[in-house]
């Protein structure tokens, strides 16, 4: 019953838009543009792929290999708490480029992205290891800060 009330409320005018869904669509479009502009203006050799929808932008990082310190390609984990509840994944050594890039970006620039490798079966002949996902659902402020850190 609460979900039905929420959906009904979402169809009412919201923040100057006809409804919440139109507001969210406009917010995602604005954030996507901020992200695309920031990635393209970055000194990093990033190749964003503009999509017509979704919660993220895929970015080709294949030309970033030489920028990433070798330690991020090692199979070791960077979580130091032995009691962590984070599930560890073993991708072998060297770890895929997208995962190494995400580690580097997170630890060095404090920007979190998701490697495409996490979405492929490791045995697939079609697996790609040079795409990362940048979320657009975090909003304008966080996206601008992330782009500032990457610049």
C-alpha positions as CSV (number, residue, x, y, z in Angstrom):
1,X,0.0,0.0,0.0
2,X,2.8,2.4,0.8
3,X,4.4,1.8,-2.6
4,X,1.1,2.7,-4.3
5,X,0.9,6.0,-2.3
6,X,4.5,6.8,-3.3
7,X,3.8,6.2,-6.9
8,X,0.8,8.3,-6.8
9,X,2.8,11.1,-5.1
10,X,5.5,10.8,-7.8
11,X,3.0,11.7,-10.5
12,X,2.2,15.0,-8.8
13,X,4.1,18.3,-9.6
14,X,7.6,18.3,-8.1
15,X,10.3,21.0,-7.9
16,X,8.8,22.9,-10.9
17,X,8.4,19.8,-13.1
18,X,5.2,18.0,-14.1
19,X,6.1,15.1,-11.8
20,X,9.0,13.5,-10.0
21,X,9.9,11.3,-13.0
22,X,10.4,14.4,-15.2
23,X,12.4,16.0,-12.5
24,X,14.7,12.9,-12.2
25,X,15.0,12.6,-15.9
26,X,16.2,16.3,-16.2
27,X,18.5,15.9,-13.2
28,X,20.2,12.8,-14.8
29,X,20.5,14.6,-18.2
30,X,22.2,17.6,-16.5
31,X,24.5,15.4,-14.5
32,X,25.4,13.3,-17.5
33,X,26.4,16.5,-19.4
34,X,28.5,17.7,-16.5
35,X,30.2,14.3,-16.4
36,X,30.8,14.1,-20.2
37,X,32.2,17.7,-20.3
38,X,34.5,17.0,-17.3
39,X,35.8,13.7,-18.7
40,X,36.4,15.2,-22.1
41,X,38.2,18.2,-20.6
42,X,40.4,16.0,-18.3
43,X,44.1,15.7,-19.0
44,X,43.5,11.9,-18.8
45,X,43.1,10.1,-22.1
46,X,39.5,9.1,-21.4
47,X,36.9,8.2,-24.1
48,X,33.4,8.5,-22.7
49,X,30.6,6.8,-24.5
50,X,27.4,8.9,-24.5
51,X,24.3,6.8,-24.0
52,X,20.6,7.8,-24.4
53,X,19.7,6.5,-21.0
54,X,20.9,4.8,-17.8
55,X,22.4,5.6,-14.5
56,X,26.0,5.7,-15.7
57,X,28.4,6.6,-18.5
58,X,30.8,4.0,-19.8
59,X,34.3,5.3,-20.3
60,X,37.1,3.6,-22.4
61,X,40.3,3.8,-20.3
62,X,42.5,1.8,-22.7
63,X,45.0,4.6,-23.2
64,X,45.5,5.1,-19.4
65,X,47.6,2.0,-18.8
66,X,50.9,3.9,-18.6
67,X,49.5,6.4,-16.0
68,X,48.6,3.7,-13.4
69,X,51.3,2.6,-11.0
70,X,52.2,-1.1,-11.2
71,X,51.0,-1.8,-7.7
72,X,47.4,-1.5,-8.8
73,X,47.9,-4.3,-11.3
74,X,48.9,-6.7,-8.5
75,X,46.4,-9.3,-7.2
76,X,46.8,-8.1,-3.6
77,X,43.8,-6.5,-1.9
78,X,44.0,-3.0,-0.5
79,X,41.6,-3.6,2.4
80,X,43.6,-3.8,5.6
81,X,40.9,-4.8,8.0
82,X,41.0,-8.7,8.4
83,X,37.5,-8.6,9.8
84,X,36.0,-6.9,6.8
85,X,32.7,-8.2,5.4
86,X,33.7,-7.1,1.9
87,X,33.8,-10.1,-0.5
88,X,37.1,-10.4,-2.2
89,X,37.4,-11.3,-5.9
90,X,40.4,-12.9,-7.3
91,X,41.0,-11.7,-10.9
92,X,44.5,-13.1,-11.1
93,X,47.7,-11.2,-11.8
94,X,48.0,-8.8,-13.4
95,X,44.5,-7.6,-12.6
96,X,42.5,-6.3,-15.6
97,X,43.2,-2.7,-16.7
98,X,39.7,-1.5,-15.7
99,X,40.0,-2.8,-12.2
100,X,43.5,-1.3,-11.8
101,X,42.2,2.0,-13.1
102,X,39.4,2.0,-10.6
103,X,41.7,1.1,-7.8
104,X,44.1,4.0,-8.8
105,X,41.3,6.5,-9.3
106,X,39.7,5.6,-5.9
107,X,42.9,5.6,-3.8
108,X,44.8,8.4,-5.5
109,X,42.0,10.8,-6.6
110,X,39.2,9.7,-4.2
111,X,36.8,9.1,-7.1
112,X,34.9,5.8,-7.1
113,X,34.0,4.1,-10.4
114,X,33.0,0.5,-11.3
115,X,35.1,-1.7,-13.6
116,X,33.3,-3.3,-16.4
117,X,35.1,-6.6,-15.6
118,X,32.7,-7.1,-12.7
119,X,29.9,-7.6,-15.2
120,X,31.5,-10.2,-17.4
121,X,32.0,-13.9,-17.0
122,X,35.7,-14.3,-16.6
123,X,35.7,-17.2,-19.1
124,X,33.8,-15.2,-21.8
125,X,35.6,-14.6,-25.1
126,X,33.7,-11.4,-25.3
127,X,34.8,-9.9,-22.0
128,X,36.2,-6.4,-22.3
129,X,38.6,-5.0,-19.7
130,X,39.0,-1.4,-20.6
131,X,35.7,0.1,-19.7
132,X,34.7,1.7,-16.4
133,X,31.3,3.0,-15.3
134,X,30.9,6.5,-13.9
135,X,27.5,7.0,-12.1
136,X,25.2,9.9,-13.0
137,X,22.8,9.1,-10.2
138,X,24.9,10.8,-7.6
139,X,23.8,14.3,-8.5
140,X,25.4,17.5,-9.8
141,X,27.4,18.5,-6.7
142,X,29.2,15.1,-6.3
143,X,29.8,14.9,-10.0
144,X,31.3,18.4,-10.2
145,X,33.6,17.5,-7.3
146,X,34.6,14.2,-8.9
147,X,35.5,16.0,-12.1
148,X,37.5,18.6,-10.2
149,X,39.5,15.8,-8.6
150,X,40.1,14.1,-11.9
151,X,41.1,17.3,-13.7
